[in-house]
């Protein structure tokens, strides 16, 4: 890992008798985990018509008179890239794989139950809420066990996978 180069200098704001410190970090190598970057192009009826329109305004005589296909390709690509600009999409993957859609729905239902029983003095809904919480907690615990057991069974190095699961639990 490269050393971090930084400078600290006083920042005089002129408002108070206390001055701030300005920290300028010259180089930081942040590794973003669990995300995939995709490049997509938005192709719709409007952009297709724009592409056709730009192609119609080009003078093709000089290109067809040349024997080089390279000029045709570069012209078409230039028009294509301007008509259909690329856009980067960052997709972050959710490591919380134990949260299945059913568990997510149950968590939302638990939240609704909490909001209903929060201000109530009725014992029956509160007991139902407590029982629902215990049941949901045990389901999440079993889902976590199931996911971890599958990861260990399907891994090449079971010991390393086990330690990675333990380390991940410490950071959660």
C-alpha positions in Angstrom: 0.0 0.0 0.0 1.4 3.4 -1.0 1.9 5.9 1.8 -0.7 8.7 2.0 0.7 12.1 1.2 -1.1 14.9 2.9 -0.7 18.4 4.1 -2.2 20.2 7.0 -2.5 24.0 7.0 -4.4 26.6 9.0 -7.5 28.0 7.6 -8.3 31.5 8.7 -12.0 32.1 8.6 -12.0 35.7 10.1 -15.2 35.1 11.9 -14.1 33.8 15.3 -11.0 33.7 17.2 -10.7 29.9 16.5 -9.1 28.8 13.3 -9.8 25.7 11.4 -7.3 23.1 10.0 -7.4 22.2 6.3 -6.4 18.7 5.5 -5.5 18.0 1.9 -5.0 14.4 1.0 -3.0 14.1 -2.3 -3.5 10.4 -3.0 -5.9 7.9 -1.6 -6.5 4.5 -3.2 -10.0 3.5 -2.2 -11.0 0.1 -3.3 -14.7 -0.1 -3.7 -16.0 -3.5 -2.9 -19.1 -5.2 -4.0 -20.0 -3.1 -7.0 -20.0 -3.7 -10.7 -19.7 -1.0 -13.2 -21.6 -1.4 -16.4 -21.7 0.8 -19.5 -25.0 1.0 -21.2 -26.4 3.0 -24.1 -29.9 4.5 -24.1 -31.4 3.4 -27.4 -35.0 4.6 -27.9 -37.1 5.9 -30.7 -35.9 9.5 -30.3 -32.2 8.5 -30.4 -32.7 6.2 -33.4 -34.4 9.1 -35.3 -31.5 11.4 -34.3 -29.0 8.8 -35.6 -30.8 8.5 -38.9 -31.0 12.3 -39.2 -27.3 12.7 -38.6 -26.5 10.0 -41.1 -28.6 11.8 -43.7 -26.7 15.1 -43.3 -23.3 13.4 -44.0 -21.8 13.7 -47.5 -21.1 10.1 -48.5 -19.6 10.9 -51.9 -16.1 11.5 -50.6 -16.2 8.3 -48.5 -17.5 6.0 -51.3 -15.0 7.4 -53.7 -12.1 6.3 -51.4 -11.3 2.6 -51.2 -10.7 2.7 -47.5 -13.4 1.1 -45.3 -11.7 2.8 -42.4 -13.2 6.2 -43.1 -16.7 4.7 -43.3 -16.2 2.9 -40.1 -14.9 5.9 -38.2 -17.7 8.1 -39.5 -20.4 5.6 -38.6 -18.9 5.1 -35.2 -18.6 8.8 -34.5 -22.2 9.3 -35.4 -23.2 6.3 -33.4 -21.3 7.5 -30.3 -22.9 10.9 -30.5 -26.4 9.7 -31.1 -26.2 6.9 -28.4 -23.9 8.2 -25.7 -22.7 5.7 -23.1 -23.6 5.9 -19.5 -21.9 4.2 -16.6 -24.2 2.3 -14.2 -22.8 1.3 -10.8 -24.5 -1.8 -9.4 -23.8 -2.5 -5.8 -24.3 -6.0 -4.8 -26.0 -6.6 -1.5 -24.1 -9.0 0.7 -27.0 -9.5 2.9 -28.1 -12.6 1.0 -30.0 -14.1 3.9 -32.6 -11.4 3.4 -34.9 -13.2 1.0 -38.0 -11.4 -0.3 -40.1 -13.3 2.2 -37.9 -12.1 5.1 -38.0 -8.5 3.8 -41.8 -8.7 3.7 -41.9 -10.1 7.2 -39.6 -7.3 8.4 -41.9 -4.7 6.9 -44.9 -6.4 8.6 -43.0 -6.4 11.9 -42.5 -2.6 11.5 -46.2 -2.1 10.9 -47.0 -4.2 14.0 -44.6 -2.1 16.0 -46.2 1.1 14.9 -49.7 -0.3 15.8 -48.6 -1.5 19.2 -46.3 1.3 20.2 -49.0 3.6 21.6 -51.4 0.9 22.6 -52.0 -0.4 26.1 -53.7 -3.5 24.9 -51.7 -6.6 26.0 -52.9 -9.0 23.2 -51.4 -7.1 20.2 -48.2 -6.5 22.2 -47.8 -10.2 23.0 -48.5 -11.0 19.3 -45.8 -8.5 18.3 -43.3 -10.1 20.7 -44.0 -13.6 19.5 -43.7 -12.4 15.9 -40.3 -10.8 16.7 -39.0 -14.0 18.2 -40.3 -16.1 15.3 -38.7 -13.7 12.7 -35.4 -13.6 14.6 -35.2 -17.4 14.6 -36.1 -17.5 10.9 -33.3 -15.0 10.1 -30.9 -17.0 12.3 -31.8 -20.2 10.4 -31.4 -18.5 7.1 -28.0 -17.2 8.1 -27.0 -20.8 9.1 -28.2 -22.2 5.9 -26.3 -19.6 3.8 -23.1 -20.1 5.7 -23.4 -23.9 5.6 -23.9 -23.8 1.8 -20.9 -21.5 1.4 -18.7 -23.9 3.5 -19.9 -27.1 1.7 -19.5 -25.6 -1.8 -16.1 -24.0 -1.2 -12.8 -25.5 -2.2 -11.0 -24.5 1.0 -13.5 -25.1 3.8 -11.3 -23.8 6.6 -10.5 -20.5 4.8 -14.2 -20.0 4.0 -15.1 -20.6 7.7 -12.6 -18.0 8.9 -13.9 -15.5 6.3 -17.4 -16.0 7.6 -16.2 -15.5 11.2 -14.2 -12.4 10.2 -17.3 -11.0 8.4 -19.5 -11.6 11.5 -17.0 -9.5 13.6 -17.3 -6.5 11.2 -21.2 -6.7 11.0 
